Amino acid sequence: MTSVYDFSANTLDGAAVALKSFEGKVLLVVNVASKCGFTPQYTGLEALYRRLAPKGLSVLGFPCDQFGHQEPGDAAEIRSFCSLSYDVTFPLFAKIEVNGPATHPLYAYLKHAAPGLLGSERIKWNFTKFLVDRGGTVRARYAPFAKPEAIEKDVAALL
């Protein structure tokens, strides 16, 4: 596998989506959760998406329940929460694991392509962000505390 476009993932509705369908776009891939201290970042992610989608950005949200059981809901509950609480319109995918033996293949690739602090590939918490250029190459990894507005300049530079 040489780019994120070589992977697929299921949407919240269970439909398989080839990430190749996002080819040519800049991607911000984020593991999200509804009951996390960083959950208010949905506001910034949505604002960034709405502002930069016309220029070629897509934010991809991957719910994950591996950190403090902060994404306990099923697909319908996740969709409802994101829609009603944050008016999320960017693509949301089915709940996945980002660490351990059941790590989703996309996340195994992202973590290897952009290790974290001291070369660790492990995702530390919800709202870790990966920035991917139009060619499908991972360009940066951002810690959960990095707010979307703080990384907008990096995103815009790839558009």
C-alpha positions, 0 to 999 in steps of 0.5 A: 500500500502506497497511499490512503487511496489504497484503503476502504472503510465503511460509512456509518450506514455500513456502505463500503467506500473506497478512499480512492473516491477522495483522490485529488482532495486534501484529507484531514483524517480524525479519530473522533468520539462523542463524550471526550474533552476534545469533542467540542473540536467538532465545531472547528472541524466542521467550520474548517470543512465548510470553509475549505471544502470548495477548495478541495478539503475533505474531513473524514471522521472515524469514531473510536471507543478505545479511549475511556469508552468515550464513543459508546453509541451505535451508528445511529446514536453517533449520527444523531449526536453529531448532527444535532450537537455539531451539525456535522456534514463531513463524512463519518465512518463506522466505529473502528479501532486505531490501536491493537490487533484489530487496528483498521488497516487505514490507521495502521498505514497512517500511524506508520507513515506519520509516527507520533512523539519519539517515533511512537505509532500508537494513537494516544487519544481521541481527535488525533489528526492526520493531514494527507495531501492530494496525492494520498501522502500523509504529510503531518500528524497532530496531537489531540490538543491541536485545534482545527483552527491552529492547523488551518494554515497547514491544511490551506498550504496543501490546497 
